[in-house]
Amino acid sequence: MVRFRKAGLFIFVMTIITSIAISDGRINPIHTGDTALAQTASSPSGVLCTPPGPPNYWCVSPTSLSSSADTLAGVSVVDYNNVWAAGTSNATITGGTPLVKHWDGSSWVDSSIAITSNTSSGLGGVTTSYSGSSGSIWAVGAAYQSGQGCTQCILVEHSTGGGFSPISNLINPGEYGNALNSVMMVDDAHVWAVGEYNHNGIANDKVLIESCATGGCNPVDDSNLNHGTGFNALLGIAGTPDTVYAVGYWSPNGAYTDCKDPSENCYPLILKGSGSNGNYSWARVDDSYIDNTGTNAVLRSVDWFRDNDVWAVGSYYDNVLGAFQPLIMHWDGNRWHMAQNINSPGLTGSQLSRVFVTRERDVWAVGNYLNVCQQLSGRSNPDCGTPTPTPTAVATPSPQWGAWGEDASSTSVPLSATLTDHSSKQQDGKVADAIPAPGSRTFIMHWHGSSVEDIDGNFWDTIASPSPGGWGNQLLAVAAPPPSQPTTSAWAVGNYSDDGTSTLPLVENFVAPAAPQYSRNYFMEELNATEEKAAGYSAGSRGETGAIVLDYGSTRDLGNGVYGTSLPPGHSTKVTTDQIAQSVESFVAGYHAGYCAHQPPGCPEPPIPTITVAVGTDNYSLNGYVPSLTFGHARAWSIMVRNIKAYVRNNGFLEVDIAAAFDAEPGFGAFNSAALWAIGYLVQHASTYYDYGSADAYPCDHAGIPLPHGMGCADWYANQTYTIAWQGGVAVPLPEMYGADHDDLQAGYWYAVKRWSIGNSQGELQFGGVTTHYHSSGTSTYTPAQGWQVLWLSINGDPQTQQNSYLSTDFCDILNPCNTTNQ
């Protein structure tokens, strides 16, 4: 149930909106290509990516990664042109070698790896840390070897961008089964990896936490970290320099278990490391802080946004359905909650292998599921493919190096009939299955939290992803650029099989398409006809289309029935609406001159306007400033817009249209005041307006109920932000997407408003464009292209809110017109 905070003005506002009919100046947001997008998203087959990516969901990397028998189990992303993936080459039942691949923006390149093992080895986790053009990459796994006091030893590889070299000074706490499954890096002096080890090669595996630096790795004291005397294993780790979590599973049974048999007893294991500067002391999280997941549950991965916003994923056995289902757990600062109502695509079993948090309320998880045709192995089935040949029972030699440290599937088909008999594993510790079951398909889940109930899983969307293999497909890891970078791509890796006998590496990505050419907005710090004409001429000569916002600052009542604004940035210069009109007319005249001079032959008469110049003000009411957010000011603004439109029409500037613009921000003032001005303008029927404002903090739609993650609500709620930005379709949202130095969460906030609007009687909100201010003073993080792409990735990660086409605009200062080449 959606609950509203009913502001007193809201009902009045909506009543007025239903009577509004803009007779001219209507600007329809560009909205094309959604049908094709939906078709691509629902396709189960592989869709090749064409860098920098077509406007679809997840697609298969276009470059061949290997000829056969390779798998990828870990991925780390710096940016679109710098992606690292780790796994195992020649991952057959007889062994393998470490594999690291690097994506440089156009192709995948093998990284050279020096190894010390004399038999088989593999990698399952990789992490990167970059500063400028240099960086550090760490990858971890295990090596089956002898002569170092262990039959199976940990493997740690390090690189600074060239080849990989093994960290030689390693301490293995067990004689058998030493393995590292996941790694995180604070810096090169503080690297942490987790896994498990075994003392006697028979039972009772223990958790393994290694503290690494370039000089070597040392295990931490695990005397208080294991759950009783049974089996313990850690599969994932993530955190900050001060706090870190490691997750896995434990079983009261002493014998080896991978929790694939419904009769096994497995439970989530969560450890917490606390300290500073990457130095941690470790403790096991008490079961009383973890929701009951029933029996046979395992956590495979964990990721982090803040200390009270941590996610972990895996699988559990649902006794009612009689199948394994995705397990999602969330730490809200008080408890690890198990998400409810997760809609699994798998009819006979499914699991999640890895989770990655790109930003608050934007979480990705990947895994695999089985179709009912899993029961039809060996028979022709168009959804599962026909395995050729069907695997046959063979003797089990040394460990099979598949996706190291990751369980392929709760119902994976082993290459060996004896693989499920773990006593035959030659006491080598935990090893994953290399090939998933026939009918196994990849799937991706995406969380865009936009209500309190979301923690229970209501808004976890299952995203279709390619499954290129005829035999089995699985995704084992997912990552996106770090929070310091704009999220314009996400990557997932795993493997698939064509014939059921060997694996091929699988890479999928979700990349925002190239942004359109941006138009230049202007902060009008002063009124000067020469500067205005020059800026307009420059825009016209470039043939800028779409929209140009001229921001004249904050509303002002100048007395005696005269209205205007106080110019940015200091509100010290007061101007009237008549003076603003003259300024806009100078800009338009310059635009027309530039447009005609560069549109051969002469200046043709377009059938419709190609550019809209929007005259902007805002709802600023901070620091003692007294705005004039009144019907009187709104009426004066509408009269001004009508007069400018008449000027444009009378001078034959047919390529130009005129509208209003409103920088409406919850952080500037109360909703009621902003709504009063917005409605006051629209009832005059002068034109539509662009809302180039923000959705500060989080636009809640649940009055009086605190949000998860410890975040408070903004003063405006989702329905109120929607009212200002959309107005039943007669306003056009052109939201700020400024970047980390302002608020890099805006894309998620605006997604929440769009998601809320679905099914609303006033229509689903459609974005007219995005506003950045890369070229204005106080340069923000996002370039125009990045700001556009960040919003695209957010709204197109949900099939219900997809929108491919909208404008890109960027702010300049009129005193510094930033006449530079489009980026």
Secondary structure as GFF3:
##gff-version 3
##sequence-region A 1 823
A	DSSP	alpha_helix	8	17	.	.	.	ID=ss1
A	DSSP	alpha_helix	34	42	.	.	.	ID=ss2
A	DSSP	beta_strand	59	60	.	.	.	ID=ss3
A	DSSP	beta_strand	71	79	.	.	.	ID=ss4
A	DSSP	beta_strand	82	92	.	.	.	ID=ss5
A	DSSP	beta_strand	95	103	.	.	.	ID=ss6
A	DSSP	beta_strand	108	110	.	.	.	ID=ss7
A	DSSP	beta_strand	121	131	.	.	.	ID=ss8
A	DSSP	beta_strand	134	144	.	.	.	ID=ss9
A	DSSP	beta_strand	152	159	.	.	.	ID=ss10
A	DSSP	beta_strand	165	166	.	.	.	ID=ss11
A	DSSP	beta_strand	176	187	.	.	.	ID=ss12
A	DSSP	beta_strand	190	198	.	.	.	ID=ss13
A	DSSP	beta_strand	206	213	.	.	.	ID=ss14
A	DSSP	beta_strand	216	219	.	.	.	ID=ss15
A	DSSP	beta_strand	231	239	.	.	.	ID=ss16
A	DSSP	beta_strand	243	251	.	.	.	ID=ss17
A	DSSP	beta_strand	267	276	.	.	.	ID=ss18
A	DSSP	beta_strand	279	284	.	.	.	ID=ss19
A	DSSP	three_ten_helix	287	289	.	.	.	ID=ss20
A	DSSP	beta_strand	297	306	.	.	.	ID=ss21
A	DSSP	beta_strand	309	318	.	.	.	ID=ss22
A	DSSP	beta_strand	323	331	.	.	.	ID=ss23
A	DSSP	beta_strand	336	338	.	.	.	ID=ss24
A	DSSP	beta_strand	350	359	.	.	.	ID=ss25
A	DSSP	beta_strand	362	370	.	.	.	ID=ss26
A	DSSP	three_ten_helix	372	376	.	.	.	ID=ss27
A	DSSP	three_ten_helix	422	424	.	.	.	ID=ss28
A	DSSP	beta_strand	440	447	.	.	.	ID=ss29
A	DSSP	three_ten_helix	452	456	.	.	.	ID=ss30
A	DSSP	beta_strand	460	463	.	.	.	ID=ss31
A	DSSP	beta_strand	472	479	.	.	.	ID=ss32
A	DSSP	beta_strand	489	497	.	.	.	ID=ss33
A	DSSP	beta_strand	504	511	.	.	.	ID=ss34
A	DSSP	beta_strand	519	523	.	.	.	ID=ss35
A	DSSP	alpha_helix	529	541	.	.	.	ID=ss36
A	DSSP	beta_strand	546	559	.	.	.	ID=ss37
A	DSSP	beta_strand	562	566	.	.	.	ID=ss38
A	DSSP	beta_strand	574	576	.	.	.	ID=ss39
A	DSSP	alpha_helix	577	597	.	.	.	ID=ss40
A	DSSP	beta_strand	611	618	.	.	.	ID=ss41
A	DSSP	alpha_helix	631	650	.	.	.	ID=ss42
A	DSSP	beta_strand	656	663	.	.	.	ID=ss43
A	DSSP	three_ten_helix	666	668	.	.	.	ID=ss44
A	DSSP	alpha_helix	671	682	.	.	.	ID=ss45
A	DSSP	beta_strand	689	691	.	.	.	ID=ss46
A	DSSP	three_ten_helix	708	710	.	.	.	ID=ss47
A	DSSP	alpha_helix	718	726	.	.	.	ID=ss48
A	DSSP	three_ten_helix	727	729	.	.	.	ID=ss49
A	DSSP	beta_strand	731	733	.	.	.	ID=ss50
A	DSSP	alpha_helix	746	757	.	.	.	ID=ss51
A	DSSP	beta_strand	769	772	.	.	.	ID=ss52
A	DSSP	alpha_helix	784	795	.	.	.	ID=ss53
A	DSSP	beta_strand	807	813	.	.	.	ID=ss54
###
